[in-house]
């Protein structure tokens, strides 16, 4: 189901390299439009593209997140601190 057709406009998400496989498919299932960064694209080009087109960048690259935020480009930074609680919870369940 595409929530974009019936709800308020959502920005297109630009997914950086190195994100979990299939994340784009899950986001699309939730009604988001996504684009993937072509392999080897440098951070300056990602910043420029996102800024020009109003894209929201999703990345694990902390330096890129800092640059995007400094330029007031919307982004979602995903780090170990976001993933670790889930990993630890699942490990506790294995005991």
Secondary structure, 3 states (H helix, E strand, C coil): CCCCCCCCCCCCEEECCCCCCCHHHHHHHCCCCEEECCCCCCHHHHHHHHHHHCCEEEECCHHHHHHHHHCCCCEEECCHHHHHHHHHHHHHHHC
